Amino acid sequence: MTTSRLLSRTQFAGLLKVGDIVIPGDADLPSFSASGCAAEIDRMLPHMTDSDRDGLKILDELTNVPGQR
């Protein structure tokens, strides 16, 4: 699994989960997580507004399953 210097491990996992919901992939295209797009998150975060970055950090709360940290 690719990691991020700026997001926690659970935040990064949340990004992949939500990305796969939005872009699940099919026979012709890869899923979000398989595409490798998330590997660029550290490059993109500095260009995002504070509110957009905060929204990504909320993924940790929304996708956290108790006992799976």
C-alpha positions as CSV (number, residue, x, y, z in Angstrom):
1,M,0.0,0.0,0.0
2,T,1.2,3.5,-0.8
3,T,1.5,5.8,2.1
4,S,1.4,9.5,2.8
5,R,3.7,11.8,4.8
6,L,0.8,14.2,5.4
7,L,-2.2,11.9,6.1
8,S,-2.3,9.3,8.8
9,R,-2.4,5.7,7.8
10,T,-6.2,5.6,8.6
11,Q,-6.8,8.8,6.7
12,F,-5.1,7.4,3.7
13,A,-7.0,4.2,3.9
14,G,-10.2,6.3,4.1
15,L,-9.2,8.1,1.0
16,L,-8.8,4.8,-0.8
17,K,-12.2,3.5,0.5
18,V,-14.1,6.6,-0.6
19,G,-12.2,6.7,-3.9
20,D,-13.2,3.2,-4.6
21,I,-16.9,4.0,-3.9
22,V,-16.8,6.9,-6.3
23,I,-14.6,5.1,-8.9
24,P,-15.1,1.3,-8.3
25,G,-13.5,0.3,-11.6
26,D,-14.8,-2.1,-14.2
27,A,-13.6,-4.4,-16.9
28,D,-12.1,-1.5,-18.8
29,L,-10.8,0.9,-16.1
30,P,-9.1,0.3,-12.7
31,S,-10.6,1.2,-9.4
32,F,-9.4,4.4,-7.7
33,S,-7.1,2.4,-5.4
34,A,-5.7,0.4,-8.2
35,S,-5.1,3.4,-10.4
36,G,-2.3,4.8,-8.2
37,C,-3.8,8.3,-8.1
38,A,-3.7,8.4,-4.3
39,A,0.1,8.3,-4.5
40,E,0.0,11.9,-5.5
41,I,-2.0,13.1,-2.4
42,D,1.1,14.6,-0.7
43,R,1.8,16.7,-3.9
44,M,-1.8,17.9,-4.1
45,L,-2.6,18.7,-0.4
46,P,-0.5,21.9,-0.3
47,H,-2.5,23.3,-3.2
48,M,-5.9,22.6,-1.6
49,T,-7.9,25.1,0.5
50,D,-8.0,24.5,4.3
51,S,-11.6,23.5,4.1
52,D,-10.8,20.9,1.4
53,R,-8.0,19.5,3.5
54,D,-10.2,19.3,6.5
55,G,-12.8,17.4,4.5
56,L,-10.2,14.8,3.7
57,K,-9.2,14.5,7.3
58,I,-12.8,13.8,8.2
59,L,-12.4,10.6,6.2
60,D,-10.6,9.2,9.2
61,E,-13.8,9.6,11.3
62,L,-16.2,8.5,8.6
63,T,-14.3,5.4,7.5
64,N,-12.9,4.2,10.9
65,V,-14.3,0.9,12.0
66,P,-13.8,0.4,15.7
67,G,-11.1,-2.2,16.5
68,Q,-9.4,-1.9,13.0
69,R,-6.8,0.8,13.6
